[in-house]
Amino acid sequence: MPPVPRARPSLSPRTRLLAALAAAVTVAAGLTLRAVTGGWFGKYAGDALYTVLIHTLVVLVWPRITPARAAIGALAFSWAIELAQLTPVPAALSEASVVARLVLGSTFGAADLVAYAAGAVLAAAAHTLLENRSRHRRERASAAP
């Protein structure tokens, strides 16, 4: 007999609030990183944070999504944007708009794909940790007299 899937707990608006806060913190971290660092660390840490941001936005839209699915979605999106840079479209759009440059980039870099994967792993780990803490808190609350 196959295992019965666990029901995901009902989530309050708190999940979306936390996701929005995480997105804001991620953007602030990325902008700070860009202002104070350079070289390979700043570039690839920024790429990883890009995927973390996408993960937080996925959770904001679908708060009941599992950490693994959110990470896979964020990674797929990040890789799709990077692979699109093999065409001239992102570069042309980036010349016309600063926002397009920030979102789409302009040139393909294979190492960016690895940084995006690192960001997806980081986001999934943080999401899982927060979910586990929340579950333990609910279990303690329901067990209390």
C-alpha positions as CSV (number, residue, x, y, z in Angstrom):
1,M,0.0,0.0,0.0
2,P,1.5,3.4,-1.0
3,P,2.2,5.8,1.8
4,V,-0.5,8.4,2.4
5,P,0.8,11.9,1.6
6,R,1.0,14.3,4.5
7,A,-1.4,17.1,4.3
8,R,0.3,20.5,4.2
9,P,-0.9,22.6,7.1
10,S,-3.2,25.5,6.5
11,L,-1.1,28.6,6.1
12,S,-2.0,32.0,7.3
13,P,-1.1,35.3,5.7
14,R,2.0,35.1,7.9
15,T,3.6,32.9,5.2
16,R,3.1,35.5,2.5
17,L,4.3,38.2,4.9
18,L,7.5,36.2,5.6
19,A,8.1,35.6,1.9
20,A,7.7,39.3,1.2
21,L,10.1,40.2,4.0
22,A,12.6,37.6,2.7
23,A,12.3,39.1,-0.8
24,A,13.0,42.6,0.5
25,V,16.0,41.3,2.6
26,T,17.3,39.4,-0.4
27,V,17.1,42.6,-2.6
28,A,18.8,44.6,0.1
29,A,21.5,42.0,0.4
30,G,22.1,41.9,-3.3
31,L,22.3,45.7,-3.6
32,T,24.6,45.9,-0.6
33,L,26.8,43.1,-2.0
34,R,27.0,44.9,-5.3
35,A,28.0,48.2,-3.6
36,V,30.7,46.7,-1.4
37,T,32.2,43.8,-3.2
38,G,33.5,43.1,-6.6
39,G,35.2,40.4,-8.5
40,W,34.1,36.8,-8.8
41,F,32.6,36.7,-5.3
42,G,30.3,39.6,-5.8
43,K,29.2,38.4,-9.2
44,Y,28.4,34.8,-8.3
45,A,27.0,35.6,-4.9
46,G,24.7,38.1,-6.7
47,D,23.7,35.3,-9.1
48,A,22.9,33.0,-6.2
49,L,20.8,35.7,-4.5
50,Y,18.9,36.2,-7.8
51,T,17.7,32.6,-7.5
52,V,16.9,33.1,-3.8
53,L,14.8,36.1,-4.7
54,I,12.9,34.1,-7.3
55,H,12.3,31.4,-4.7
56,T,10.9,33.9,-2.3
57,L,8.6,35.3,-5.0
58,V,7.4,31.8,-5.8
59,V,6.5,31.2,-2.2
60,L,4.8,34.6,-2.1
61,V,2.5,33.6,-4.9
62,W,2.1,29.9,-3.9
63,P,2.6,29.8,-0.1
64,R,1.7,26.1,0.2
65,I,4.5,25.0,-2.2
66,T,7.1,22.7,-0.9
67,P,10.7,24.0,-0.5
68,A,12.0,21.5,-3.1
69,R,9.3,22.5,-5.7
70,A,9.9,26.2,-5.1
71,A,13.7,25.7,-5.5
72,I,13.2,23.7,-8.7
73,G,10.9,26.4,-10.1
74,A,13.3,29.2,-9.2
75,L,16.3,27.3,-10.6
76,A,14.4,26.5,-13.8
77,F,13.4,30.2,-14.2
78,S,17.0,31.4,-13.5
79,W,18.5,28.9,-16.0
80,A,15.9,29.8,-18.6
81,I,16.9,33.5,-18.3
82,E,20.6,32.6,-18.5
83,L,20.1,30.3,-21.5
84,A,18.0,33.1,-23.2
85,Q,21.2,35.1,-23.1
86,L,22.5,32.8,-25.9
87,T,20.2,34.9,-28.1
88,P,20.5,38.6,-28.9
89,V,17.2,39.4,-27.3
90,P,18.2,40.0,-23.6
91,A,21.2,42.1,-24.7
92,A,19.0,44.3,-26.8
93,L,16.4,44.7,-24.1
94,S,19.2,45.4,-21.5
95,E,20.4,48.3,-23.7
96,A,17.0,49.9,-23.6
97,S,16.2,49.4,-19.9
98,V,18.0,49.2,-16.6
99,V,15.3,47.0,-15.2
100,A,15.7,44.6,-18.1
101,R,19.4,44.5,-17.5
102,L,18.9,43.6,-13.8
103,V,16.3,40.9,-14.6
104,L,17.6,39.5,-17.9
105,G,21.3,40.2,-17.9
106,S,23.0,40.4,-21.2
107,T,25.7,37.8,-21.7
108,F,25.7,34.1,-21.1
109,G,28.1,32.6,-18.6
110,A,28.2,28.8,-17.9
111,A,29.5,29.4,-14.4
112,D,26.3,31.4,-13.6
113,L,24.3,28.2,-13.9
114,V,26.3,26.8,-11.0
115,A,25.8,29.9,-8.9
116,Y,22.0,29.7,-9.6
117,A,22.0,26.1,-8.4
118,A,23.8,27.2,-5.2
119,G,21.2,29.8,-4.6
120,A,18.4,27.3,-5.1
121,V,20.0,24.9,-2.6
122,L,20.4,27.8,-0.1
123,A,16.8,28.9,-0.6
124,A,15.4,25.4,-0.2
125,A,17.5,24.8,3.0
126,A,16.3,28.1,4.5
127,H,12.7,27.4,3.5
128,T,12.9,23.9,5.0
129,L,14.4,25.2,8.2
130,L,11.7,27.8,8.6
131,E,9.0,25.3,7.8
132,N,10.3,22.8,10.3
133,R,10.5,25.4,13.0
134,S,7.0,26.4,12.3
135,R,5.8,22.8,12.4
136,H,7.5,22.2,15.7
137,R,6.0,25.3,17.2
138,R,2.5,24.2,16.1
139,E,3.1,20.7,17.5
140,R,4.2,22.2,20.9
141,A,1.2,24.5,20.9
142,S,-1.2,21.6,20.2
143,A,0.4,19.4,22.8
144,A,0.2,22.0,25.6
145,P,-2.7,21.6,28.0
